[in-house]
Amino acid sequence: VRWEIRASLPFPIESARVETHLADEFVEDNVPKLTLIVAACPHQLIDRTLSLAAKAGLKPDHLDVAPFAFWNLLLAWDGFKSDEAMVLLDLGEDKTGLHFFQRGVLRFSREITPAGADLTRAFMEGMGSAEETDLLHERAERLKIEVGIPGVGTLEGAADQSINIS
């Protein structure tokens, strides 16, 4: 596994902790095969996270990557329907997590850009105002909160609506 994922990581595999999860076992052309989910995290990030927890007086007994944490949360809340496919979008400040689930199993996960800060900058550019950057940033952040990301069924007729950006 470590050999196969080398090319997929943005950091050296030697500097990372690599864990696998067996998602599926199947037979294809009379050959047993496995579907594995692999998580890799640089030791430096693990150490920094544990150090922050220790400074806060916490003694973690488990550390997980975000996709697995979301997966465990959805399983605990019985958030999956039997044949359902689901995408969980985790829009952060610097990166966006895309997590694809099928039949209650995490199938694919990636962190990508754009993210929240990119949306704020795009809103600021669209406002075309000459006011101070701090005030423009505050207005853009407020707009993100007020407008949000539309939920299921809320896009109908959205093209006919306008948003006040002042």
CORDA-V190937 format. One record per helix or strand of 2 or more residues. SS is the DSSP state (H for helix, E for strand). FROM is the first residue (numbers start at 1). TO is the last residue. Records with the same first field share a line. If there is no record, write none. Layout:
SS=FROM-TO  FROM-TO
This chain:
H=2-8  13-15  43-55  66-76  116-127  133-147  158-160
E=16-28  31-42  85-91  96-102  105-112
